[in-house]
Amino acid sequence: MRTTAGTTTVDVTTVGTATTTVARRRAGIAVAALLAADGLAHAFWATGATWPATDTGALSRGLLNADVPFTPRVLLPLCALLTTAAVGVYAHSRGRGGRITALATAAVATGLAVRGTVGLVWALGIGADPGEPFYRLNLGLYTPICLGFGYVAARLAASGARRPTAGRRLRTWTTRVIGR
């Protein structure tokens, strides 16, 4: 923003960049929060708890439509992977971590897209019994979340979040300090 003889001009690219940065950060927070919550759920189940199901069999069938062991040996690596992915997405949304966080964000987007696509197949009744709780959970919760957050993660990965250049930081600093 510059002030010249009573008129104020605003650099539109700076406003657009600020809006894009805010949107990118919000997207990063949303996707990272989803991954972190999923990681916490896996850590919780690693303790032997089965909430919201009555036992591990019901939990496995309700979440995965299959009988899979819910043991710490299986759950803790998933917890670590989800937590690492959350940190990577969050860092990428802030322009940190370079290619590694960009790849992590792209991997999250791909994983969510694949799960969402498989969820659509299950929603058609292929490989899932419409009478089971999994079918309703997949249709109303899992698939929409995966497709929606997969889209957000893909947009975030494609945005190529970068830190402002030294020149832009200097212009921002001089605008704040000097007013020019």
Secondary structure, DSSP 4 states (H G I P E B T S, - for coil): -EEETTEEE--HHHHHHHHHHHHHHHHHHHHHHHHHHHHHHHHHHHTT--TTSSSHHHHHHHHHSS-----HHHHHHHHHHHHHHHHHHHHHHTT-SHHHHHHHHHHHHHHHHHHHHHHHHHHTTSSS-TTSHHHHHIIIIIHHHHHHHHHHHHHHHHHT--PPPHHHHHHHHHHHHT--
